[in-house]
Amino acid sequence: MLMEYCGLFGMDKSDVRFLLDIGYQAEEIEEMFMDTKLLEEAFHEAKKHSKC
């Protein structure tokens, strides 16, 4: 379901896969659909860790 709905919230399937790959749970990503600030924070943290 997550992949089917992501486009409705302006999110690419590749972004959803990325978040799942780095350890986010589907429920957390669903929350990010409703709260874009959470989404921004998640990508910021992921970028910070990928530079290490």
Secondary structure, DSSP 8 states (H G I E B T S, - for coil): -HHHHGGGGT--HHHHHHHHHTT--HHHHHHHHH-HHHHHHHHHHHHHHHT-
